[in-house]
């Protein structure tokens, strides 16, 4: 399930994708209906993850770190919530055997989790901020 933090991150990133200049946390919060204090935490995580750049001063605010066309939904979600996989044994970037796993090779659940991960990743990597911000309707089925 999409967390509030991830949903707010996507809304903030889409807002920035539409901005021609930098935007302050207050401007984003007001426009997107996000609690400012919570948004500041989200923006901090996005900055640490290299997806936004923050500048101080009179012309300060946040901007995307690279073109919106090169930032996928998957990148934003990974930055905020970590791996897209449902279990650590199915993760591409944070693999670990499940704590109660007897054998990864003979696990009857893992193949389904891998299929879900692969499909989810394919879909989320295929949606860029530029496409979503431009109102492009995506059809995957």
Secondary structure, 3 states (H helix, E strand, C coil): CCCHHHHHHHHHHHHHHHCCCCECHHHHHHHHCCCHHHHHHHHHHHHHCCCEEEECCCCCEEEECCCHHHCEHHHHHHHHHCCCCCCHHHCCCCCCCCCCCCCCCCCCCHHHHHHHHHHHHHHHHCCEHHHHHCCCCCCCC
